[in-house]
Amino acid sequence: MKPAARLRRREVADAGLWPDSVPPLLRRVYAARGANCVEQAQPRLAQLLPPDGMLGLDAATELLADAIAADRHILVVGDFDCDGATACAVGVRGLRLLGARRVSHAVPNRIVHGYGLSPALVEELAKLEPDLLVTVDHGIACHAGIAAARARGWKVLVTDHHLPGEHLPPADAIVDPNQPGDGFPSKMLAGVGVMFYVLLALRRRLREAGAFGADSVPDLSVLLDLVAVGTVADLVPLDANNRALVAAGLRRLRAGQGGAGLRALIEVSQRDYRRLTAADIGYAVAPRLNAAGRLEDMALGIECLLTENAAQARDIASTLNEINAERRAVQQQMTDEAQAAFARVSIDTQAAPMALCLFDNDWHPGVVGLVASKMKERLHRPVIAFAPAEPGSRQLRGSARSIPGFHIRDALADVAARHPDLIERFGGHAMAAGLSLRLDAFDAFRDAFEHCARLALTPELLQADVLSDGELHAAEFDRAHAESLRDGGPWGQGFAEPQFDGEFEVLSWRVVGERHLKLELGRDGLRLNAIEFGGWDGNTPPQWVRIAYRLEPDDYRGGTAVQLVVTHREAL
């Protein structure tokens, strides 16, 4: 089943004032996203929001400055996704740049320790004898683990961006722009962005204390390649502040100035670093890094990001590439099984449920998030996929993905409030969340979650929208416009990649790679190459179609070639 999608055009406000270097097409695209000048559309680092107003920074930088001055052991505790891995690498490398001599890192194993700073992880970390723990991309929900760490006499600094619960954990300092009372203007930072801001504030504190000479202030911009990758990978909205961070990181990567690990991951992903985009990070680089935490141990991914040895980086990147291939196979099998389960539900109920909870005893907990995401895309409904926490366990780990208009973390909070004994722990954002519960609670949870969805969702919210930036003129189907669109980003969540629509004649077509549709389309005397990934459904395309598409340079053909990447197709 694929949800019926409605093709709509974005509203374009006043185009604003632009320099001649910005093509009219790009001005129109920017205006449709609320940007009416270069400063709003292409923010630079000079426009970055200052750390002022971020709650907890004074306490956090005092902890770190004292630890550096006393040569204490600082242990950065990462997380097993791409945001957590890059945040860990930023923390380790940044603290060393700022003078810390005793910095190490650790990361939980998804199967052994579960999420975040758990009591089990704290017990294992005891042998490292840390003085200060710094959590990155987690911690705001790790009450028991933080209490266990402090009981051992360790200081704990939480850096996170997830939504807090009713009570904050008992840490010595907390930096999270989403905690109550925080005055930082942007709430969209990824975990890696929060850690980067902590380092900015720490550098300022150390500089004011005379820790650096006039010509020896550490350059933290060398960390922006990692900040860009983690921000894009975590799918946080790309507001102006995040776009400034991501754009700066992309500039470093395109100039070949990224770290050895990221350069190796770009190479093994078969991407051209000189033309790297946010989409390349999201679809090629980040999955290979994420694969380590999903099927193996994210320690391998963090090692890749920390090494300065190019040969070692290539070896690790090659291993991550192999793990990612295994992850894709597991994900496809699980997605097929989830689709079959949904088909059975549809037959029984004669109607698609408002929301879907899926569980299979043979699924892998590291891939359920990807399954939920794929199913959400196919069905345009909130989906939670569950797997045993470990083989044979009666504990389930679930990963949730949602649609616009249905705040998934708040929905879980509502279920927890109505049924206090169902969910053991949960956390997340509006569009994605994680949770754990007992196997014997699954049926009751599924019913409660679907009831919550029925109360909140409307037929309009269940209607998928494909938003278009309008039609292209015949003269705009060229390489120059395609490159200006590619390079006009970074595009991503909240600042969507441009796509257009129009009516075309199907001049020829063929199937490539078993499930992709290669098309030659005609319009206004032009013959245009197009591809629709996953578009082959066994049916011959009609002679005339209306499509939504992205205009991209066709680097495979080279020269002046362009291609249309079809994202939506309907018969005329």
Secondary structure as a PSIPRED ss2 file (coil, helix, strand):
# PSIPRED VFORMAT (PSIPRED V4.0)

   1 M C   1.000  0.000  0.000
   2 K C   1.000  0.000  0.000
   3 P C   1.000  0.000  0.000
   4 A C   1.000  0.000  0.000
   5 A E   0.000  0.000  1.000
   6 R E   0.000  0.000  1.000
   7 L E   0.000  0.000  1.000
   8 R E   0.000  0.000  1.000
   9 R E   0.000  0.000  1.000
  10 R C   1.000  0.000  0.000
  11 E C   1.000  0.000  0.000
  12 V C   1.000  0.000  0.000
  13 A C   1.000  0.000  0.000
  14 D C   1.000  0.000  0.000
  15 A C   1.000  0.000  0.000
  16 G C   1.000  0.000  0.000
  17 L C   1.000  0.000  0.000
  18 W C   1.000  0.000  0.000
  19 P C   1.000  0.000  0.000
  20 D C   1.000  0.000  0.000
  21 S C   1.000  0.000  0.000
  22 V C   1.000  0.000  0.000
  23 P C   1.000  0.000  0.000
  24 P H   0.000  1.000  0.000
  25 L H   0.000  1.000  0.000
  26 L H   0.000  1.000  0.000
  27 R H   0.000  1.000  0.000
  28 R H   0.000  1.000  0.000
  29 V H   0.000  1.000  0.000
  30 Y H   0.000  1.000  0.000
  31 A H   0.000  1.000  0.000
  32 A H   0.000  1.000  0.000
  33 R C   1.000  0.000  0.000
  34 G C   1.000  0.000  0.000
  35 A C   1.000  0.000  0.000
  36 N C   1.000  0.000  0.000
  37 C C   1.000  0.000  0.000
  38 V H   0.000  1.000  0.000
  39 E H   0.000  1.000  0.000
  40 Q H   0.000  1.000  0.000
  41 A H   0.000  1.000  0.000
  42 Q C   1.000  0.000  0.000
  43 P C   1.000  0.000  0.000
  44 R C   1.000  0.000  0.000
  45 L H   0.000  1.000  0.000
  46 A H   0.000  1.000  0.000
  47 Q H   0.000  1.000  0.000
  48 L C   1.000  0.000  0.000
  49 L C   1.000  0.000  0.000
  50 P C   1.000  0.000  0.000
  51 P C   1.000  0.000  0.000
  52 D C   1.000  0.000  0.000
  53 G C   1.000  0.000  0.000
  54 M C   1.000  0.000  0.000
  55 L C   1.000  0.000  0.000
  56 G C   1.000  0.000  0.000
  57 L H   0.000  1.000  0.000
  58 D H   0.000  1.000  0.000
  59 A H   0.000  1.000  0.000
  60 A H   0.000  1.000  0.000
  61 T H   0.000  1.000  0.000
  62 E H   0.000  1.000  0.000
  63 L H   0.000  1.000  0.000
  64 L H   0.000  1.000  0.000
  65 A H   0.000  1.000  0.000
  66 D H   0.000  1.000  0.000
  67 A H   0.000  1.000  0.000
  68 I H   0.000  1.000  0.000
  69 A H   0.000  1.000  0.000
  70 A C   1.000  0.000  0.000
  71 D C   1.000  0.000  0.000
  72 R C   1.000  0.000  0.000
  73 H C   1.000  0.000  0.000
  74 I E   0.000  0.000  1.000
  75 L E   0.000  0.000  1.000
  76 V E   0.000  0.000  1.000
  77 V E   0.000  0.000  1.000
  78 G C   1.000  0.000  0.000
  79 D C   1.000  0.000  0.000
  80 F C   1.000  0.000  0.000
  81 D C   1.000  0.000  0.000
  82 C H   0.000  1.000  0.000
  83 D H   0.000  1.000  0.000
  84 G H   0.000  1.000  0.000
  85 A H   0.000  1.000  0.000
  86 T H   0.000  1.000  0.000
  87 A H   0.000  1.000  0.000
  88 C H   0.000  1.000  0.000
  89 A H   0.000  1.000  0.000
  90 V H   0.000  1.000  0.000
  91 G H   0.000  1.000  0.000
  92 V H   0.000  1.000  0.000
  93 R H   0.000  1.000  0.000
  94 G H   0.000  1.000  0.000
  95 L H   0.000  1.000  0.000
  96 R H   0.000  1.000  0.000
  97 L H   0.000  1.000  0.000
  98 L C   1.000  0.000  0.000
  99 G C   1.000  0.000  0.000
 100 A C   1.000  0.000  0.000
 101 R C   1.000  0.000  0.000
 102 R C   1.000  0.000  0.000
 103 V E   0.000  0.000  1.000
 104 S E   0.000  0.000  1.000
 105 H E   0.000  0.000  1.000
 106 A E   0.000  0.000  1.000
 107 V C   1.000  0.000  0.000
 108 P C   1.000  0.000  0.000
 109 N C   1.000  0.000  0.000
 110 R H   0.000  1.000  0.000
 111 I H   0.000  1.000  0.000
 112 V H   0.000  1.000  0.000
 113 H H   0.000  1.000  0.000
 114 G C   1.000  0.000  0.000
 115 Y C   1.000  0.000  0.000
 116 G C   1.000  0.000  0.000
 117 L C   1.000  0.000  0.000
 118 S C   1.000  0.000  0.000
 119 P H   0.000  1.000  0.000
 120 A H   0.000  1.000  0.000
 121 L H   0.000  1.000  0.000
 122 V H   0.000  1.000  0.000
 123 E H   0.000  1.000  0.000
 124 E H   0.000  1.000  0.000
 125 L H   0.000  1.000  0.000
 126 A H   0.000  1.000  0.000
 127 K H   0.000  1.000  0.000
 128 L H   0.000  1.000  0.000
 129 E C   1.000  0.000  0.000
 130 P C   1.000  0.000  0.000
 131 D C   1.000  0.000  0.000
 132 L E   0.000  0.000  1.000
 133 L E   0.000  0.000  1.000
 134 V E   0.000  0.000  1.000
 135 T E   0.000  0.000  1.000
 136 V E   0.000  0.000  1.000
 137 D C   1.000  0.000  0.000
 138 H C   1.000  0.000  0.000
 139 G C   1.000  0.000  0.000
 140 I C   1.000  0.000  0.000
 141 A C   1.000  0.000  0.000
 142 C C   1.000  0.000  0.000
 143 H H   0.000  1.000  0.000
 144 A H   0.000  1.000  0.000
 145 G H   0.000  1.000  0.000
 146 I H   0.000  1.000  0.000
 147 A H   0.000  1.000  0.000
 148 A H   0.000  1.000  0.000
 149 A H   0.000  1.000  0.000
 150 R H   0.000  1.000  0.000
 151 A H   0.000  1.000  0.000
 152 R C   1.000  0.000  0.000
 153 G C   1.000  0.000  0.000
 154 W C   1.000  0.000  0.000
 155 K E   0.000  0.000  1.000
 156 V E   0.000  0.000  1.000
 157 L E   0.000  0.000  1.000
 158 V E   0.000  0.000  1.000
 159 T E   0.000  0.000  1.000
 160 D C   1.000  0.000  0.000
 161 H C   1.000  0.000  0.000
 162 H C   1.000  0.000  0.000
 163 L C   1.000  0.000  0.000
 164 P C   1.000  0.000  0.000
 165 G C   1.000  0.000  0.000
 166 E C   1.000  0.000  0.000
 167 H C   1.000  0.000  0.000
 168 L C   1.000  0.000  0.000
 169 P C   1.000  0.000  0.000
 170 P C   1.000  0.000  0.000
 171 A C   1.000  0.000  0.000
 172 D C   1.000  0.000  0.000
 173 A E   0.000  0.000  1.000
 174 I E   0.000  0.000  1.000
 175 V E   0.000  0.000  1.000
 176 D C   1.000  0.000  0.000
 177 P C   1.000  0.000  0.000
 178 N C   1.000  0.000  0.000
 179 Q C   1.000  0.000  0.000
 180 P C   1.000  0.000  0.000
 181 G C   1.000  0.000  0.000
 182 D C   1.000  0.000  0.000
 183 G C   1.000  0.000  0.000
 184 F C   1.000  0.000  0.000
 185 P C   1.000  0.000  0.000
 186 S C   1.000  0.000  0.000
 187 K C   1.000  0.000  0.000
 188 M C   1.000  0.000  0.000
 189 L C   1.000  0.000  0.000
 190 A C   1.000  0.000  0.000
 191 G H   0.000  1.000  0.000
 192 V H   0.000  1.000  0.000
 193 G H   0.000  1.000  0.000
 194 V H   0.000  1.000  0.000
 195 M H   0.000  1.000  0.000
 196 F H   0.000  1.000  0.000
 197 Y H   0.000  1.000  0.000
 198 V H   0.000  1.000  0.000
 199 L H   0.000  1.000  0.000
 200 L H   0.000  1.000  0.000
 201 A H   0.000  1.000  0.000
 202 L H   0.000  1.000  0.000
 203 R H   0.000  1.000  0.000
 204 R H   0.000  1.000  0.000
 205 R H   0.000  1.000  0.000
 206 L H   0.000  1.000  0.000
 207 R H   0.000  1.000  0.000
 208 E H   0.000  1.000  0.000
 209 A C   1.000  0.000  0.000
 210 G C   1.000  0.000  0.000
 211 A C   1.000  0.000  0.000
 212 F C   1.000  0.000  0.000
 213 G C   1.000  0.000  0.000
 214 A C   1.000  0.000  0.000
 215 D C   1.000  0.000  0.000
 216 S C   1.000  0.000  0.000
 217 V C   1.000  0.000  0.000
 218 P C   1.000  0.000  0.000
 219 D C   1.000  0.000  0.000
 220 L H   0.000  1.000  0.000
 221 S H   0.000  1.000  0.000
 222 V H   0.000  1.000  0.000
 223 L H   0.000  1.000  0.000
 224 L H   0.000  1.000  0.000
 225 D H   0.000  1.000  0.000
 226 L H   0.000  1.000  0.000
 227 V H   0.000  1.000  0.000
 228 A H   0.000  1.000  0.000
 229 V H   0.000  1.000  0.000
 230 G H   0.000  1.000  0.000
 231 T H   0.000  1.000  0.000
 232 V H   0.000  1.000  0.000
 233 A H   0.000  1.000  0.000
 234 D C   1.000  0.000  0.000
 235 L C   1.000  0.000  0.000
 236 V C   1.000  0.000  0.000
 237 P C   1.000  0.000  0.000
 238 L C   1.000  0.000  0.000
 239 D C   1.000  0.000  0.000
 240 A H   0.000  1.000  0.000
 241 N H   0.000  1.000  0.000
 242 N H   0.000  1.000  0.000
 243 R H   0.000  1.000  0.000
 244 A H   0.000  1.000  0.000
 245 L H   0.000  1.000  0.000
 246 V H   0.000  1.000  0.000
 247 A H   0.000  1.000  0.000
 248 A H   0.000  1.000  0.000
 249 G H   0.000  1.000  0.000
 250 L H   0.000  1.000  0.000
 251 R H   0.000  1.000  0.000
 252 R H   0.000  1.000  0.000
 253 L H   0.000  1.000  0.000
 254 R H   0.000  1.000  0.000
 255 A C   1.000  0.000  0.000
 256 G C   1.000  0.000  0.000
 257 Q C   1.000  0.000  0.000
 258 G C   1.000  0.000  0.000
 259 G C   1.000  0.000  0.000
 260 A H   0.000  1.000  0.000
 261 G H   0.000  1.000  0.000
 262 L H   0.000  1.000  0.000
 263 R H   0.000  1.000  0.000
 264 A H   0.000  1.000  0.000
 265 L H   0.000  1.000  0.000
 266 I H   0.000  1.000  0.000
 267 E H   0.000  1.000  0.000
 268 V H   0.000  1.000  0.000
 269 S C   1.000  0.000  0.000
 270 Q C   1.000  0.000  0.000
 271 R C   1.000  0.000  0.000
 272 D C   1.000  0.000  0.000
 273 Y H   0.000  1.000  0.000
 274 R H   0.000  1.000  0.000
 275 R H   0.000  1.000  0.000
 276 L C   1.000  0.000  0.000
 277 T C   1.000  0.000  0.000
 278 A H   0.000  1.000  0.000
 279 A H   0.000  1.000  0.000
 280 D H   0.000  1.000  0.000
 281 I H   0.000  1.000  0.000
 282 G H   0.000  1.000  0.000
 283 Y H   0.000  1.000  0.000
 284 A H   0.000  1.000  0.000
 285 V H   0.000  1.000  0.000
 286 A H   0.000  1.000  0.000
 287 P H   0.000  1.000  0.000
 288 R H   0.000  1.000  0.000
 289 L H   0.000  1.000  0.000
 290 N H   0.000  1.000  0.000
 291 A H   0.000  1.000  0.000
 292 A H   0.000  1.000  0.000
 293 G H   0.000  1.000  0.000
 294 R H   0.000  1.000  0.000
 295 L H   0.000  1.000  0.000
 296 E C   1.000  0.000  0.000
 297 D C   1.000  0.000  0.000
 298 M C   1.000  0.000  0.000
 299 A H   0.000  1.000  0.000
 300 L H   0.000  1.000  0.000
 301 G H   0.000  1.000  0.000
 302 I H   0.000  1.000  0.000
 303 E H   0.000  1.000  0.000
 304 C H   0.000  1.000  0.000
 305 L H   0.000  1.000  0.000
 306 L H   0.000  1.000  0.000
 307 T C   1.000  0.000  0.000
 308 E C   1.000  0.000  0.000
 309 N C   1.000  0.000  0.000
 310 A H   0.000  1.000  0.000
 311 A H   0.000  1.000  0.000
 312 Q H   0.000  1.000  0.000
 313 A H   0.000  1.000  0.000
 314 R H   0.000  1.000  0.000
 315 D H   0.000  1.000  0.000
 316 I H   0.000  1.000  0.000
 317 A H   0.000  1.000  0.000
 318 S H   0.000  1.000  0.000
 319 T H   0.000  1.000  0.000
 320 L H   0.000  1.000  0.000
 321 N H   0.000  1.000  0.000
 322 E H   0.000  1.000  0.000
 323 I H   0.000  1.000  0.000
 324 N H   0.000  1.000  0.000
 325 A H   0.000  1.000  0.000
 326 E H   0.000  1.000  0.000
 327 R H   0.000  1.000  0.000
 328 R H   0.000  1.000  0.000
 329 A H   0.000  1.000  0.000
 330 V H   0.000  1.000  0.000
 331 Q H   0.000  1.000  0.000
 332 Q H   0.000  1.000  0.000
 333 Q H   0.000  1.000  0.000
 334 M H   0.000  1.000  0.000
 335 T H   0.000  1.000  0.000
 336 D H   0.000  1.000  0.000
 337 E H   0.000  1.000  0.000
 338 A H   0.000  1.000  0.000
 339 Q H   0.000  1.000  0.000
 340 A H   0.000  1.000  0.000
 341 A H   0.000  1.000  0.000
 342 F H   0.000  1.000  0.000
 343 A H   0.000  1.000  0.000
 344 R H   0.000  1.000  0.000
 345 V H   0.000  1.000  0.000
 346 S H   0.000  1.000  0.000
 347 I H   0.000  1.000  0.000
 348 D H   0.000  1.000  0.000
 349 T H   0.000  1.000  0.000
 350 Q C   1.000  0.000  0.000
 351 A C   1.000  0.000  0.000
 352 A C   1.000  0.000  0.000
 353 P C   1.000  0.000  0.000
 354 M C   1.000  0.000  0.000
 355 A C   1.000  0.000  0.000
 356 L E   0.000  0.000  1.000
 357 C E   0.000  0.000  1.000
 358 L E   0.000  0.000  1.000
 359 F E   0.000  0.000  1.000
 360 D C   1.000  0.000  0.000
 361 N C   1.000  0.000  0.000
 362 D C   1.000  0.000  0.000
 363 W C   1.000  0.000  0.000
 364 H C   1.000  0.000  0.000
 365 P C   1.000  0.000  0.000
 366 G C   1.000  0.000  0.000
 367 V C   1.000  0.000  0.000
 368 V H   0.000  1.000  0.000
 369 G H   0.000  1.000  0.000
 370 L H   0.000  1.000  0.000
 371 V H   0.000  1.000  0.000
 372 A H   0.000  1.000  0.000
 373 S H   0.000  1.000  0.000
 374 K H   0.000  1.000  0.000
 375 M H   0.000  1.000  0.000
 376 K H   0.000  1.000  0.000
 377 E H   0.000  1.000  0.000
 378 R H   0.000  1.000  0.000
 379 L H   0.000  1.000  0.000
 380 H C   1.000  0.000  0.000
 381 R C   1.000  0.000  0.000
 382 P C   1.000  0.000  0.000
 383 V E   0.000  0.000  1.000
 384 I E   0.000  0.000  1.000
 385 A E   0.000  0.000  1.000
 386 F E   0.000  0.000  1.000
 387 A E   0.000  0.000  1.000
 388 P E   0.000  0.000  1.000
 389 A C   1.000  0.000  0.000
 390 E C   1.000  0.000  0.000
 391 P C   1.000  0.000  0.000
 392 G C   1.000  0.000  0.000
 393 S C   1.000  0.000  0.000
 394 R C   1.000  0.000  0.000
 395 Q E   0.000  0.000  1.000
 396 L E   0.000  0.000  1.000
 397 R E   0.000  0.000  1.000
 398 G E   0.000  0.000  1.000
 399 S E   0.000  0.000  1.000
 400 A E   0.000  0.000  1.000
 401 R E   0.000  0.000  1.000
 402 S C   1.000  0.000  0.000
 403 I C   1.000  0.000  0.000
 404 P C   1.000  0.000  0.000
 405 G C   1.000  0.000  0.000
 406 F C   1.000  0.000  0.000
 407 H C   1.000  0.000  0.000
 408 I H   0.000  1.000  0.000
 409 R H   0.000  1.000  0.000
 410 D H   0.000  1.000  0.000
 411 A H   0.000  1.000  0.000
 412 L H   0.000  1.000  0.000
 413 A H   0.000  1.000  0.000
 414 D H   0.000  1.000  0.000
 415 V H   0.000  1.000  0.000
 416 A H   0.000  1.000  0.000
 417 A H   0.000  1.000  0.000
 418 R H   0.000  1.000  0.000
 419 H C   1.000  0.000  0.000
 420 P C   1.000  0.000  0.000
 421 D C   1.000  0.000  0.000
 422 L C   1.000  0.000  0.000
 423 I E   0.000  0.000  1.000
 424 E E   0.000  0.000  1.000
 425 R E   0.000  0.000  1.000
 426 F E   0.000  0.000  1.000
 427 G E   0.000  0.000  1.000
 428 G E   0.000  0.000  1.000
 429 H C   1.000  0.000  0.000
 430 A C   1.000  0.000  0.000
 431 M C   1.000  0.000  0.000
 432 A E   0.000  0.000  1.000
 433 A E   0.000  0.000  1.000
 434 G E   0.000  0.000  1.000
 435 L E   0.000  0.000  1.000
 436 S E   0.000  0.000  1.000
 437 L E   0.000  0.000  1.000
 438 R E   0.000  0.000  1.000
 439 L H   0.000  1.000  0.000
 440 D H   0.000  1.000  0.000
 441 A H   0.000  1.000  0.000
 442 F H   0.000  1.000  0.000
 443 D H   0.000  1.000  0.000
 444 A H   0.000  1.000  0.000
 445 F H   0.000  1.000  0.000
 446 R H   0.000  1.000  0.000
 447 D H   0.000  1.000  0.000
 448 A H   0.000  1.000  0.000
 449 F H   0.000  1.000  0.000
 450 E H   0.000  1.000  0.000
 451 H H   0.000  1.000  0.000
 452 C H   0.000  1.000  0.000
 453 A H   0.000  1.000  0.000
 454 R H   0.000  1.000  0.000
 455 L H   0.000  1.000  0.000
 456 A H   0.000  1.000  0.000
 457 L C   1.000  0.000  0.000
 458 T C   1.000  0.000  0.000
 459 P C   1.000  0.000  0.000
 460 E C   1.000  0.000  0.000
 461 L C   1.000  0.000  0.000
 462 L C   1.000  0.000  0.000
 463 Q C   1.000  0.000  0.000
 464 A E   0.000  0.000  1.000
 465 D E   0.000  0.000  1.000
 466 V E   0.000  0.000  1.000
 467 L E   0.000  0.000  1.000
 468 S E   0.000  0.000  1.000
 469 D C   1.000  0.000  0.000
 470 G C   1.000  0.000  0.000
 471 E C   1.000  0.000  0.000
 472 L C   1.000  0.000  0.000
 473 H C   1.000  0.000  0.000
 474 A H   0.000  1.000  0.000
 475 A H   0.000  1.000  0.000
 476 E H   0.000  1.000  0.000
 477 F C   1.000  0.000  0.000
 478 D C   1.000  0.000  0.000
 479 R H   0.000  1.000  0.000
 480 A H   0.000  1.000  0.000
 481 H H   0.000  1.000  0.000
 482 A H   0.000  1.000  0.000
 483 E H   0.000  1.000  0.000
 484 S H   0.000  1.000  0.000
 485 L H   0.000  1.000  0.000
 486 R H   0.000  1.000  0.000
 487 D H   0.000  1.000  0.000
 488 G C   1.000  0.000  0.000
 489 G C   1.000  0.000  0.000
 490 P C   1.000  0.000  0.000
 491 W C   1.000  0.000  0.000
 492 G E   0.000  0.000  1.000
 493 Q C   1.000  0.000  0.000
 494 G C   1.000  0.000  0.000
 495 F E   0.000  0.000  1.000
 496 A C   1.000  0.000  0.000
 497 E C   1.000  0.000  0.000
 498 P C   1.000  0.000  0.000
 499 Q C   1.000  0.000  0.000
 500 F E   0.000  0.000  1.000
 501 D E   0.000  0.000  1.000
 502 G E   0.000  0.000  1.000
 503 E E   0.000  0.000  1.000
 504 F E   0.000  0.000  1.000
 505 E E   0.000  0.000  1.000
 506 V E   0.000  0.000  1.000
 507 L E   0.000  0.000  1.000
 508 S E   0.000  0.000  1.000
 509 W E   0.000  0.000  1.000
 510 R E   0.000  0.000  1.000
 511 V E   0.000  0.000  1.000
 512 V E   0.000  0.000  1.000
 513 G C   1.000  0.000  0.000
 514 E C   1.000  0.000  0.000
 515 R C   1.000  0.000  0.000
 516 H E   0.000  0.000  1.000
 517 L E   0.000  0.000  1.000
 518 K E   0.000  0.000  1.000
 519 L E   0.000  0.000  1.000
 520 E E   0.000  0.000  1.000
 521 L E   0.000  0.000  1.000
 522 G E   0.000  0.000  1.000
 523 R E   0.000  0.000  1.000
 524 D C   1.000  0.000  0.000
 525 G C   1.000  0.000  0.000
 526 L E   0.000  0.000  1.000
 527 R E   0.000  0.000  1.000
 528 L E   0.000  0.000  1.000
 529 N E   0.000  0.000  1.000
 530 A E   0.000  0.000  1.000
 531 I E   0.000  0.000  1.000
 532 E E   0.000  0.000  1.000
 533 F C   1.000  0.000  0.000
 534 G C   1.000  0.000  0.000
 535 G C   1.000  0.000  0.000
 536 W C   1.000  0.000  0.000
 537 D C   1.000  0.000  0.000
 538 G C   1.000  0.000  0.000
 539 N C   1.000  0.000  0.000
 540 T C   1.000  0.000  0.000
 541 P C   1.000  0.000  0.000
 542 P C   1.000  0.000  0.000
 543 Q C   1.000  0.000  0.000
 544 W E   0.000  0.000  1.000
 545 V E   0.000  0.000  1.000
 546 R E   0.000  0.000  1.000
 547 I E   0.000  0.000  1.000
 548 A E   0.000  0.000  1.000
 549 Y E   0.000  0.000  1.000
 550 R E   0.000  0.000  1.000
 551 L E   0.000  0.000  1.000
 552 E E   0.000  0.000  1.000
 553 P E   0.000  0.000  1.000
 554 D C   1.000  0.000  0.000
 555 D C   1.000  0.000  0.000
 556 Y C   1.000  0.000  0.000
 557 R C   1.000  0.000  0.000
 558 G C   1.000  0.000  0.000
 559 G C   1.000  0.000  0.000
 560 T C   1.000  0.000  0.000
 561 A C   1.000  0.000  0.000
 562 V E   0.000  0.000  1.000
 563 Q E   0.000  0.000  1.000
 564 L E   0.000  0.000  1.000
 565 V E   0.000  0.000  1.000
 566 V E   0.000  0.000  1.000
 567 T E   0.000  0.000  1.000
 568 H E   0.000  0.000  1.000
 569 R E   0.000  0.000  1.000
 570 E E   0.000  0.000  1.000
 571 A E   0.000  0.000  1.000
 572 L C   1.000  0.000  0.000
